[in-house]
Amino acid sequence: MQSETPRAYGLLVTARLWYALVAAVVLASIAIQVVLLFTGGADSNSGETGDVASVGTRLVRLFMFFTIDSNIVVFITCLLLVAKPFRGGFWWEVLRLNALVAITVTGVVYATLLAPNIHIDGWALATMIGLHIVAPIGFVGVWLIFGPRPRISWAAVPAAFLLPAVWIAVTFVRGAIVDWYPYPFLDVGEIGLPAALLNALLILAAAALLAVLYRVIDAKLPSVF
């Protein structure tokens, strides 16, 4: 037991460092994106530049993108894990699972549906890589390697897609008022309400499946601490 203590401590420190690194990438990426908005640069979520709308409008729109919201949840979760890796409780399970599900949806949707239609370079490209590639792979990867586990109960699974559900509701309500939607597959004006609702339901269904998958993985994989 004594020989394992230094190893466990080393793994704990390493896990904290990796979670801190993911948090730093998210913070830097969002900060750069905000600067780009104020200077007329491109939005890494859509490719739009300052010619499309005012700074205020672009700033509001930025936080309507699921990418930004999911990365903010990941950032908060990482900071909490750095501060106290072995925290527990129902609401912590909900937060952790929401972060895992949401950032996975962000990475997969961007890679499969959005990336082919967005052409950016420079700092916008760097921001895109940070928010859509590094954060999803980094956050899920660190969780798979280090955990800590088990930290997800079946009771938390029904609330695991709370973030996607709230985001979809706000997107449709706001979209009906201002006639702007963050993603083409939810744009009621372009594809119609039935198709947009179907796509939203598919996102929620995918989130539910991911929540179950992560719960099973959490129970099966051993803890390294």
N, C-alpha and C positions, 0 to 999 in steps of 0.2 A: 504493500500500500504506500509506504514511504517513497519508493522509487517512482511511483506513478504520479505523485503530487507535483513535482517540478514539470513533468510533461503536461499534465492537465492545466497547470498555470500558464505554461507557454502557449498552449492551444487557445486558452481564454484570451490572452493578450493579442494573439494573432487574429482571432475572430473580431475583437474590438477594433483593431487596426483596419481590417477589411471593411467593416461596417462604416467606420469613419471615412474611409476612402470613397465608398459609394455615396455617402452623404455629401462629401466635398465635391464630387463630380456633379451631383444634382444641383447643389447650390451654385456652383460656378456656371453651369449650363443655363440655369434660369436667369442668373444675373446678367450673363452675356446677352441672352435673348431680350431682356428688358432694355439693355443699352442699345441694342440694334433697333428696337422699336422707336426709341426716342431720337435716333439718328437717321431714321428713314431706311434702315436695313431690312433684309428679308426675314419673314417669320418662318422658322424651320418647320413649323407644323403645316403650313399651307403654301409657302413660297411667296406670299403676298409681300409687297414692299410699301413704302410710305406713300406711294402714289394712289393707293387703293382707298385709304380712309385716314381720318385724323389720328393723331397720337393717342388721344383719349379713347377713341373707339377701338383702336388696335390693342390698347392695353386691356380693356375690358374683354375683348375677344380672346386675348391670350389665355386668360384664366377660364375661358369656356372650353378650351381644348382638354379632352380627357387625359392627354399626355401630361400636361402640366399638373392637373389635379392628382393623378396617380403618382407622379414623381414627388409632389409635396408630401403625400402620405408616406411614401418610401423614405423621404428625408426625415420626417418626424420619427418614424419607426426606427431608423438607423441610429438617430441620436439617443433614443431611449435605450436601445440595446448597448450602445457604447457606455452609457451611464450605469446601466444595471442589466447585465445579460440574462440573469436568472429571474427576471420579473415574471409574474403570473397573474391569474385572475381572468374572469370571463371576458371583460372588455378589452383586455390586452390580447386575448386570443382573437377577438373580432378584428381589432386593429391590424394585428400581424397577418391574419388571413386575407383581409381586405387589401393590404399592401401587396401580398403575393399575387392574388388574383388580378388586381387592377394593373399592376406593372406587366404581368404576363400578357394580358389583353392588349396593352399598349404596344408591346414589342411585336406581337404576332400581327395585329391589324395593320400597323405601319409597314411591316415588311411585305405583307401579302396584298394589301389593298391601296395603300397611299404612296409608298416610295416610288413606284414607277411613274407617277404623275407629278412629282415634285422635283424641280431641278434647282439646286442651290449650290453655293460654293462659299469659300472663305469662312468667316466666323459662324455664319448660319449653318454651314455644313458641320462644323465642329460641335455646335449646339445640338444639331440633329443626332449626331453620333452619341453624344453624352446622354441625351434624354431617351432616345429610342433604341439604343443598342447596349451601351455600357451599363446603364442603370438596370434594365431588365435582366440582362445576363449576370451582372454583378450581384444584384440583390438576391435573385433566386439561387445563383451559384453558391454564394456564401451561406445561405440558409441550408442548402443541400449538404454542404461540407461540414459546417460547424453547428448548425441548429441555433440555440439549444433545443433539444427534444426530450420527451414529447411536450408540446405546448399548444396543441390544437385539439379541442374536443368536438364531438359531433354536435353539441349544443351550439357551437359557434358557427357551424356551417350555414344554417339558414340566413345568417346575417352577413355572410361572406361577400355577397354581391350588393351590399348596402350602398357602397359608393357608386357602382355602375347604375343602380336603379335610381338613385337621387339625381345623378348627373343626367340621365336620359330624360327624366321628368322635367328638370330645369331647362334642358336643351329644347324640348318641344314647346314648352310654355313660352320661353323667351323668343324662340324662333317664330312662333305665331304672332308675336308682338312686333318684333323688329325685322322680320323677314331675312334672317341670317342664321345659318346652321354651320357648325364647325367642320362637319365632314359631309362629302357628297352622298354617301350612302344613307344619311339621315335628312337630307335636304328635301323637305316636303314640296317646296316649290318646283323642284326639278324632277323628282321621281314619283311624287304623289304620296298622300298620307298612308294608304295601305302598304305600299312597298317600304316606306320609312319605318312604319310600325313593325313590319315583319323583320326588318334588319335589326331593329332594337331588341325584339324578342330573341333573335338568334344570338345577339351579344349576351343577353341575360342567361340564356341556356348554356352558352359556352362558359360563362362565369360560374354557373352552378356546377358544371362538370369539373371545372378546375378546382373549385372548393373541395369537392369530394376527393379528387385525385390528391390534392395536397394534404388532406386529412389522413388518407391512407398512407401516403409516404411518411408523414410525421410519425405515424404509429409503427411503421415497419423499420425505418432506418434507425440504427443505434445512435445514441448520443456520444459525442467524443469527449465530454467533460465528466 
